[in-house]
C-alpha cells in the first residue's frame, strides 16, 4: 500500500480539473491530479464544439450564467498567457419565423441580465450581410459579438502543462475505487487501482463519473446523466462557408445543432442531444448523423456534406438540477464537487478554476481546519504537520510561472521562420503529416514536453497530426515509429489512447 499523501487530490484531468489545478498551483501546496485514462483531455473535454459562449443562454442567477460570462471575459487573457488558440468570431442565434422571434427577445433580455454586452437582434437582411450562406428559411438572428471559438484540446493541455510546471503531479491510469474518511490524518483515504493515497482535501472533477465519486462519500446523492452529442467535421475547403458560429433557437435538450468554423479552419456541424445510460457510449449512429446533416441545413444552405472527413461523439455531464454543482459538501467537509459541468463548461473553465481556488482558500483559512501547506513527507510527517497549526493563510509561491509556451506549428510560420527553424533543428524539415503539414520536430516536442504524449491520440491532440483529410491514413506508421523510439515502447505496444487500444494486434510471425 502506498503512503503517498497530498494536501489536495483532484479527480479528473479534463479542462475543469486542470483549470483548478493550475489556479491552486500558485500556492505552496502538494497537489495531485488523478485520471483513469492515459492522458489529460480524454473525456468530455475532448469531444465538444470548441465554442466560447457569450452567456445569453444560461438562466440568470445560476452558476452557469455567472461563470459563463466571467470565463468568456477571461478567455483572451488566458489564451495569451498559456498560448492556446482563441478567436472572438461572434455568434448568431437564428430563428425560422415570427413566432420564434419572441424567443430571441427572451435570450437578449436574459443575456443583458447576465451581463453580456453588445447583443442585437438583426433582421434577415442584416443577418445576411454578416452571413450570406444563411438558409432561406431564416427569419431573424440574435447577434452576440463576444462569442468565440477555441481549441478544446490545446486549452486543456495548456492548463495541465502550466500546472505541472508549477509542481502539480499528474497520475494517469488511476481509477478511484473508494474514498473514505481517514480520521487518523483528518482527511481522506483515496483507494485506487494503483494503491492508496491520502489527502487533506478532495476535489471531484470527474465529468460523467462525478456522481459516482460524490456518492462514495455523501449521503445526499447526486445523479449525472450522460448526454451524447454527435458531430460531423468537414474539410478545410469548407471552412469559410461561415465566419460566425450559427446557433438555432435552444430547446429542452440544449442549443440544438450549430454550424461553426473551427479555430483550425475546418467547418463543424452538430451536436445531437440524446441521454444514454452508458457512460462510455460515445459511438456515432446513422440516425444521429442524419439529424446533424438535416438540422444544420435549417441554419445554413449549401453545406458541402461530401466534404465530411470524420464524425465523432462526446458525452456531456448533465446533472438533474440543470446547473453546475460546485460546492463543498455540507455533510463531508473538505470535499468539493465540480460536477454537472456541461455546456458552457469549456467557456466557464477559467472562471471555474478561480471559483474553486477561492473555495479552497476559504476552507483552509478556517481555523478549525488549518494545515501546514506543502508538506510532502510520509504519513507520519503528515500527522505531525496536522498538529502544527499554521497562520491559516495560504502562501503564494514566489517562483510561480504564470505563462506557458505551446508547440510551434511549422505550417503557421513564414518561409524565413521555417528556414531558420530547420537550421536550428533539421527535424522540422521532415514533414510527417502531409494533410496538416506537421513535422517531426513538432511531434518530438509533443513527446518531450511536460506531460508529454505517450499515445497516438496524445500526439494528435497536441500537434493535429492525423486530423486532416486522410485522418492518419499515411502518417500513422511514422508516428508509431517516433513514439517507439522516443518513449522506448515496442511498436506492438503503441496504443491509440488507453492500454486496451493497441494498434498492432497480431503479426505474420504469430500465425506461423
C-alpha positions as semicolon CSV with decimal commas, in nm:
position;residue;x (nm);y (nm);z (nm)
1;X;0,000;0,000;0,000
2;X;0,127;0,344;-0,092
3;X;0,170;0,602;0,183
4;X;0,168;0,896;-0,060
5;X;-0,018;1,191;0,080
6;X;-0,118;1,528;-0,052
7;X;-0,276;1,850;0,059
8;X;-0,523;1,825;-0,232
9;X;-0,623;1,547;-0,468
10;X;-0,816;1,645;-0,781
11;X;-1,006;1,365;-0,952
12;X;-1,032;1,428;-1,325
13;X;-0,786;1,577;-1,577
14;X;-1,040;1,742;-1,805
15;X;-1,044;2,115;-1,861
16;X;-1,222;2,191;-1,530
17;X;-0,987;1,978;-1,320
18;X;-0,680;2,116;-1,494
19;X;-0,801;2,477;-1,462
20;X;-0,849;2,420;-1,089
21;X;-0,505;2,257;-1,063
22;X;-0,342;2,550;-1,241
23;X;-0,501;2,809;-1,013
24;X;-0,412;2,614;-0,697
25;X;-0,054;2,568;-0,820
26;X;0,000;2,935;-0,732
27;X;0,025;2,829;-0,370
28;X;0,266;2,624;-0,166
29;X;0,056;2,309;-0,177
30;X;0,124;1,945;-0,256
31;X;-0,133;1,862;-0,525
32;X;-0,205;1,552;-0,730
33;X;-0,445;1,512;-1,024
34;X;-0,577;1,160;-1,080
35;X;-0,735;1,036;-1,402
36;X;-0,844;0,689;-1,507
37;X;-0,726;0,748;-1,865
38;X;-0,374;0,764;-2,010
39;X;-0,365;1,139;-2,073
40;X;-0,538;1,465;-2,000
41;X;-0,843;1,562;-2,207
42;X;-0,978;1,211;-2,261
43;X;-1,340;1,262;-2,151
44;X;-1,598;1,535;-2,212
45;X;-1,326;1,792;-2,284
46;X;-1,200;1,612;-2,592
47;X;-1,528;1,598;-2,785
48;X;-1,723;1,922;-2,784
49;X;-1,800;2,218;-3,007
50;X;-1,500;2,429;-2,905
51;X;-1,735;2,725;-2,860
52;X;-1,676;3,018;-2,625
53;X;-2,036;3,108;-2,543
54;X;-2,137;3,471;-2,498
55;X;-2,361;3,389;-2,199
56;X;-2,717;3,467;-2,311
57;X;-2,845;3,109;-2,283
58;X;-2,790;3,031;-1,914
59;X;-3,067;3,120;-1,670
60;X;-2,987;3,432;-1,464
61;X;-2,870;3,387;-1,104
62;X;-2,722;3,045;-1,175
63;X;-2,359;2,938;-1,154
64;X;-2,374;2,861;-1,526
65;X;-2,465;3,222;-1,603
66;X;-2,211;3,374;-1,366
67;X;-1,915;3,154;-1,465
68;X;-2,002;3,157;-1,837
69;X;-1,976;3,536;-1,857
70;X;-1,668;3,551;-1,633
71;X;-1,496;3,274;-1,829
72;X;-1,572;3,447;-2,157
73;X;-1,417;3,770;-2,029
74;X;-1,107;3,582;-1,909
75;X;-1,053;3,377;-2,224
76;X;-0,847;3,622;-2,429
77;X;-0,601;3,690;-2,146
78;X;-0,567;3,321;-2,061
79;X;-0,513;3,230;-2,427
80;X;-0,223;3,475;-2,440
81;X;-0,070;3,365;-2,111
82;X;-0,097;2,993;-2,182
83;X;-0,052;3,013;-2,560
84;X;-0,358;2,833;-2,692
85;X;-0,558;2,946;-2,999
86;X;-0,870;3,157;-2,942
87;X;-1,073;3,383;-3,173
88;X;-1,365;3,609;-3,089
89;X;-1,561;3,544;-3,408
90;X;-1,909;3,632;-3,275
91;X;-2,223;3,420;-3,289
92;X;-2,575;3,428;-3,431
93;X;-2,885;3,256;-3,295
94;X;-3,121;3,222;-3,590
95;X;-3,498;3,180;-3,580
96;X;-3,727;3,046;-3,850
97;X;-4,041;3,257;-3,812
98;X;-4,205;3,549;-3,635
99;X;-4,324;3,324;-3,351
100;X;-3,965;3,231;-3,268
101;X;-3,863;3,597;-3,275
102;X;-4,005;3,635;-2,924
103;X;-3,760;3,366;-2,809
104;X;-3,472;3,575;-2,945
105;X;-3,607;3,869;-2,745
106;X;-3,609;3,650;-2,433
107;X;-3,249;3,543;-2,497
108;X;-3,146;3,903;-2,547
109;X;-3,303;4,012;-2,218
110;X;-3,156;3,711;-2,039
111;X;-2,815;3,796;-2,179
112;X;-2,842;4,157;-2,062
113;X;-2,934;4,035;-1,714
114;X;-2,631;3,804;-1,717
115;X;-2,403;4,094;-1,816
116;X;-2,347;4,008;-2,183
117;X;-2,259;4,317;-2,386
118;X;-2,336;4,410;-2,745
119;X;-2,640;4,189;-2,805
120;X;-2,853;4,292;-3,105
121;X;-3,145;4,138;-3,289
122;X;-3,089;4,150;-3,665
123;X;-3,342;4,137;-3,943
124;X;-3,290;3,871;-4,209
125;X;-3,130;4,130;-4,437
126;X;-2,890;4,245;-4,164
127;X;-2,801;3,886;-4,078
128;X;-2,732;3,808;-4,445
129;X;-2,480;4,090;-4,456
130;X;-2,281;3,903;-4,191
131;X;-2,350;3,551;-4,320
132;X;-2,461;3,529;-4,687
133;X;-2,500;3,150;-4,666
134;X;-2,783;3,157;-4,412
135;X;-3,072;2,929;-4,507
136;X;-3,365;3,076;-4,698
137;X;-3,592;2,996;-4,403
138;X;-3,400;3,214;-4,156
139;X;-3,627;3,496;-4,035
140;X;-3,404;3,690;-3,792
141;X;-3,100;3,645;-3,569
142;X;-2,961;3,742;-3,230
143;X;-2,606;3,870;-3,273
144;X;-2,354;3,826;-2,990
145;X;-2,017;3,985;-3,077
146;X;-1,846;3,838;-2,769
147;X;-1,891;3,476;-2,881
148;X;-1,577;3,292;-2,982
149;X;-1,406;2,966;-3,078
150;X;-1,117;2,784;-2,914
151;X;-0,928;2,456;-2,945
152;X;-1,055;2,244;-2,654
153;X;-0,759;2,005;-2,666
154;X;-0,490;2,270;-2,662
155;X;-0,670;2,472;-2,395
156;X;-0,695;2,167;-2,167
157;X;-0,334;2,068;-2,233
158;X;-0,213;2,426;-2,174
159;X;-0,371;2,439;-1,829
160;X;-0,233;2,095;-1,743
161;X;0,121;2,172;-1,857
162;X;0,128;2,500;-1,667
163;X;0,005;2,324;-1,354
164;X;0,272;2,055;-1,396
165;X;0,549;2,312;-1,441
166;X;0,433;2,466;-1,115
167;X;0,466;2,140;-0,925
168;X;0,133;1,961;-0,964
169;X;0,172;1,585;-1,000
170;X;-0,042;1,401;-1,257
171;X;-0,111;1,031;-1,211
172;X;-0,279;0,859;-1,505
173;X;-0,443;0,517;-1,547
174;X;-0,556;0,561;-1,189
175;X;-0,915;0,466;-1,120
176;X;-1,067;0,572;-0,786
177;X;-1,241;0,272;-0,632
178;X;-1,341;0,418;-0,298
179;X;-1,295;0,724;-0,078
180;X;-1,312;0,703;0,299
181;X;-1,274;0,943;0,586
182;X;-0,935;0,896;0,745
183;X;-0,962;1,040;1,097
184;X;-0,602;0,946;1,165
185;X;-0,492;1,227;0,931
186;X;-0,805;1,447;0,940
187;X;-0,859;1,396;0,570
188;X;-0,940;1,132;0,313
189;X;-0,813;0,792;0,214
190;X;-0,841;0,762;-0,164
191;X;-0,830;0,397;-0,268
192;X;-0,728;0,340;-0,631
193;X;-0,614;0,059;-0,857
194;X;-0,261;0,199;-0,812
195;X;-0,267;0,197;-0,431
196;X;-0,398;0,415;-0,152
197;X;-0,338;0,788;-0,134
198;X;-0,407;1,030;0,150
199;X;-0,524;1,388;0,117
200;X;-0,648;1,668;0,338
201;X;-0,894;1,776;0,069
202;X;-1,052;1,615;-0,238
203;X;-1,189;1,794;-0,544
204;X;-1,425;1,591;-0,761
205;X;-1,399;1,696;-1,127
206;X;-1,470;1,353;-1,272
207;X;-1,707;1,454;-1,554
208;X;-1,977;1,196;-1,625
209;X;-1,843;0,993;-1,332
210;X;-1,868;1,280;-1,084
211;X;-2,186;1,135;-0,932
212;X;-2,014;0,803;-0,860
213;X;-1,725;0,981;-0,687
214;X;-1,967;1,207;-0,494
215;X;-2,181;0,913;-0,383
216;X;-1,879;0,737;-0,233
217;X;-1,872;0,995;0,047
218;X;-2,206;1,175;0,071
219;X;-2,548;1,070;0,196
220;X;-2,703;1,335;-0,032
221;X;-2,687;1,151;-0,361
222;X;-2,604;1,308;-0,697
223;X;-2,717;1,184;-1,038
224;X;-2,538;1,257;-1,365
225;X;-2,695;1,163;-1,699
226;X;-2,453;1,117;-1,991
227;X;-2,591;1,325;-2,278
228;X;-2,440;1,216;-2,608
229;X;-2,375;1,466;-2,884
230;X;-2,275;1,362;-3,237
231;X;-2,080;1,583;-3,478
232;X;-1,951;1,595;-3,833
233;X;-1,621;1,765;-3,918
234;X;-1,569;1,894;-4,270
235;X;-1,252;1,959;-4,467
236;X;-1,080;2,298;-4,454
237;X;-1,208;2,365;-4,806
238;X;-1,547;2,416;-4,642
239;X;-1,414;2,621;-4,352
240;X;-1,501;2,960;-4,497
241;X;-1,869;2,888;-4,561
242;X;-1,950;3,080;-4,243
243;X;-1,736;3,306;-4,025
244;X;-1,959;3,323;-3,716
245;X;-2,095;3,042;-3,501
246;X;-2,455;2,983;-3,609
247;X;-2,692;2,851;-3,339
248;X;-3,059;2,762;-3,358
249;X;-3,319;2,865;-3,101
250;X;-3,243;2,643;-2,797
251;X;-3,481;2,373;-2,682
252;X;-3,520;2,146;-2,379
253;X;-3,211;1,940;-2,461
254;X;-2,976;2,227;-2,532
255;X;-2,873;2,472;-2,801
256;X;-2,950;2,244;-3,094
257;X;-2,738;2,174;-3,399
258;X;-2,488;2,450;-3,475
259;X;-2,271;2,535;-3,773
260;X;-1,932;2,687;-3,696
261;X;-1,583;2,739;-3,827
262;X;-1,323;2,576;-3,605
263;X;-1,018;2,756;-3,475
264;X;-0,806;2,550;-3,717
265;X;-1,010;2,638;-4,029
266;X;-1,245;2,342;-4,067
267;X;-1,626;2,355;-4,064
268;X;-1,811;2,166;-3,789
269;X;-2,179;2,080;-3,756
270;X;-2,360;1,926;-3,458
271;X;-2,432;1,814;-3,193
272;X;-2,732;1,598;-3,129
273;X;-2,853;1,554;-2,771
274;X;-2,951;1,204;-2,657
275;X;-2,948;1,081;-2,299
276;X;-2,778;0,741;-2,278
277;X;-2,731;0,501;-1,986
278;X;-2,372;0,400;-2,066
279;X;-2,103;0,646;-1,954
280;X;-1,868;0,512;-2,221
281;X;-2,117;0,521;-2,509
282;X;-1,953;0,771;-2,742
283;X;-2,041;0,588;-3,061
284;X;-2,189;0,768;-3,357
285;X;-2,517;0,646;-3,507
286;X;-2,674;0,665;-3,850
287;X;-2,982;0,836;-3,707
288;X;-2,773;1,087;-3,513
289;X;-2,554;1,185;-3,805
290;X;-2,858;1,212;-4,033
291;X;-3,009;1,454;-3,781
292;X;-2,689;1,661;-3,780
293;X;-2,690;1,684;-4,159
294;X;-3,061;1,763;-4,187
295;X;-3,087;2,011;-3,899
296;X;-2,775;2,205;-3,995
297;X;-2,937;2,281;-4,332
298;X;-3,209;2,475;-4,148
299;X;-2,945;2,732;-4,049
300;X;-2,701;2,736;-4,340
301;X;-2,755;2,639;-4,701
302;X;-2,505;2,472;-4,928
303;X;-2,313;2,282;-4,661
304;X;-2,086;2,055;-4,870
305;X;-2,163;1,733;-4,685
306;X;-1,948;1,532;-4,930
307;X;-1,650;1,702;-4,763
308;X;-1,713;1,543;-4,423
309;X;-1,377;1,395;-4,321
310;X;-1,477;1,245;-3,988
311;X;-1,759;1,213;-3,738
312;X;-1,739;1,175;-3,361
313;X;-1,948;1,186;-3,045
314;X;-1,892;1,321;-2,696
315;X;-2,072;1,286;-2,364
316;X;-2,189;1,583;-2,159
317;X;-2,235;1,551;-1,783
318;X;-2,595;1,661;-1,732
319;X;-2,697;1,698;-1,367
320;X;-3,067;1,664;-1,291
321;X;-3,093;2,017;-1,147
322;X;-2,951;2,166;-1,466
323;X;-2,688;2,388;-1,303
324;X;-2,319;2,346;-1,227
325;X;-2,271;2,178;-0,889
326;X;-1,962;2,348;-0,744
327;X;-1,950;2,350;-0,365
328;X;-1,803;2,199;-0,053
329;X;-2,034;1,925;0,065
330;X;-2,214;2,019;0,385
331;X;-2,207;1,660;0,511
332;X;-1,847;1,596;0,401
333;X;-1,626;1,894;0,496
334;X;-1,313;1,915;0,284
335;X;-1,475;1,753;-0,021
336;X;-1,560;1,983;-0,314
337;X;-1,779;1,888;-0,608
338;X;-1,707;2,031;-0,953
339;X;-1,991;1,836;-1,111
340;X;-2,254;1,871;-1,380
341;X;-2,010;2,066;-1,597
342;X;-2,186;2,053;-1,932
343;X;-2,213;2,340;-2,182
344;X;-2,094;2,612;-2,128
345;X;-1,830;2,428;-1,924
346;X;-1,543;2,491;-2,166
347;X;-1,615;2,864;-2,169
348;X;-1,652;2,867;-1,791
349;X;-1,332;2,671;-1,719
350;X;-1,105;2,971;-1,646
351;X;-1,365;3,110;-1,404
352;X;-1,427;2,765;-1,254
353;X;-1,057;2,743;-1,172
354;X;-1,067;3,075;-0,985
355;X;-1,401;2,997;-0,817
356;X;-1,283;2,662;-0,680
357;X;-0,950;2,807;-0,575
358;X;-1,138;3,066;-0,370
359;X;-1,345;2,788;-0,209
360;X;-1,026;2,605;-0,114
361;X;-0,867;2,918;0,029
362;X;-1,177;2,980;0,239
363;X;-1,170;2,623;0,369
364;X;-0,803;2,637;0,453
365;X;-0,833;2,970;0,628
366;X;-1,092;2,820;0,861
367;X;-0,900;2,800;1,189
368;X;-1,068;2,470;1,271
369;X;-0,914;2,303;0,965
370;X;-0,572;2,461;0,916
371;X;-0,293;2,260;0,763
372;X;0,073;2,308;0,704
373;X;0,062;2,369;0,327
374;X;0,310;2,198;0,102
375;X;0,441;1,939;0,349
376;X;0,536;1,637;0,142
377;X;0,677;1,379;0,376
378;X;0,547;1,036;0,464
379;X;0,228;0,959;0,652
380;X;0,391;1,014;0,990
381;X;0,511;1,365;0,898
382;X;0,161;1,433;0,764
383;X;0,023;1,366;1,112
384;X;0,285;1,592;1,266
385;X;0,206;1,868;1,017
386;X;-0,160;1,841;1,107
387;X;-0,076;1,927;1,466
388;X;0,143;2,219;1,374
389;X;-0,122;2,481;1,301
390;X;-0,015;2,750;1,059
391;X;-0,145;3,103;1,033
392;X;-0,435;2,976;0,823
393;X;-0,321;3,174;0,519
394;X;-0,209;3,003;0,202
395;X;0,138;3,109;0,097
396;X;0,177;3,215;-0,266
397;X;0,484;3,083;-0,443
398;X;0,749;3,340;-0,519
399;X;0,850;3,142;-0,828
400;X;0,503;3,076;-0,974
401;X;0,529;3,053;-1,354
402;X;0,225;3,230;-1,496
403;X;0,288;3,173;-1,866
404;X;0,344;2,876;-2,091
405;X;0,473;2,843;-2,446
406;X;0,293;2,598;-2,671
407;X;0,425;2,384;-2,953
408;X;0,549;2,581;-3,253
409;X;0,331;2,491;-3,551
410;X;0,555;2,480;-3,856
411;X;0,275;2,540;-4,108
412;X;0,186;2,873;-3,946
413;X;0,538;3,018;-3,982
414;X;0,667;3,237;-4,262
415;X;0,918;3,088;-4,508
416;X;1,201;3,271;-4,337
417;X;1,093;3,145;-3,996
418;X;1,065;2,791;-4,132
419;X;1,417;2,807;-4,278
420;X;1,558;2,941;-3,952
421;X;1,384;2,667;-3,750
422;X;1,511;2,391;-3,980
423;X;1,866;2,525;-3,948
424;X;1,838;2,502;-3,570
425;X;1,674;2,158;-3,576
426;X;1,661;1,953;-3,900
427;X;1,369;1,751;-3,758
428;X;1,146;2,043;-3,854
429;X;1,237;1,977;-4,217
430;X;1,080;1,630;-4,206
431;X;0,706;1,653;-4,279
432;X;0,527;1,357;-4,121
433;X;0,162;1,459;-4,173
434;X;0,111;1,595;-4,524
435;X;-0,252;1,695;-4,474
436;X;-0,178;1,930;-4,184
437;X;0,195;1,988;-4,262
438;X;0,309;1,860;-3,922
439;X;0,682;1,796;-3,889
440;X;0,886;1,551;-3,687
441;X;1,012;1,843;-3,479
442;X;0,661;1,919;-3,359
443;X;0,596;1,555;-3,274
444;X;0,921;1,535;-3,078
445;X;0,822;1,849;-2,886
446;X;0,481;1,695;-2,807
447;X;0,651;1,386;-2,665
448;X;0,930;1,559;-2,473
449;X;0,743;1,850;-2,313
450;X;0,576;1,836;-1,966
451;X;0,306;1,567;-1,957
452;X;0,438;1,454;-2,294
453;X;0,230;1,241;-2,532
454;X;0,259;0,864;-2,500
455;X;-0,021;0,760;-2,736
456;X;-0,130;0,832;-3,091
457;X;-0,420;1,044;-2,968
458;X;-0,186;1,229;-2,734
459;X;0,037;1,329;-3,026
460;X;-0,268;1,404;-3,242
461;X;-0,428;1,645;-2,997
462;X;-0,105;1,833;-2,934
463;X;0,003;1,870;-3,298
464;X;-0,302;1,795;-3,523
465;X;-0,109;1,513;-3,687
466;X;-0,367;1,277;-3,839
467;X;-0,651;1,531;-3,818
468;X;-0,651;1,618;-4,186
469;X;-0,821;1,484;-4,493
470;X;-0,675;1,132;-4,477
471;X;-0,733;1,104;-4,098
472;X;-0,393;0,947;-4,035
473;X;-0,403;0,700;-4,321
474;X;-0,050;0,789;-4,434
475;X;0,124;0,921;-4,123
476;X;0,021;0,674;-3,851
477;X;0,311;0,426;-3,910
478;X;0,564;0,711;-3,895
479;X;0,416;0,847;-3,572
480;X;0,429;0,498;-3,420
481;X;0,797;0,468;-3,513
482;X;0,875;0,803;-3,348
483;X;0,678;0,716;-3,032
484;X;0,851;0,379;-3,010
485;X;1,196;0,534;-3,049
486;X;1,143;0,829;-2,814
487;X;0,948;0,653;-2,538
488;X;1,118;0,315;-2,552
489;X;0,786;0,144;-2,626
490;X;0,783;-0,162;-2,855
491;X;0,578;-0,098;-3,170
492;X;0,328;-0,366;-3,077
493;X;0,254;-0,182;-2,751
494;X;0,177;0,156;-2,908
495;X;-0,183;0,249;-2,827
496;X;-0,440;0,481;-2,977
497;X;-0,539;0,612;-2,632
498;X;-0,563;0,357;-2,349
499;X;-0,389;0,021;-2,289
500;X;-0,683;-0,162;-2,449
501;X;-0,642;0,018;-2,783
502;X;-0,321;-0,126;-2,924
503;X;-0,277;-0,062;-3,294
504;X;-0,090;-0,384;-3,375
505;X;-0,299;-0,680;-3,264
506;X;-0,102;-0,953;-3,438
507;X;0,183;-1,020;-3,680
508;X;0,252;-1,266;-3,958
509;X;0,501;-1,432;-3,723
510;X;0,217;-1,506;-3,478
511;X;0,039;-1,706;-3,748
512;X;0,333;-1,933;-3,828
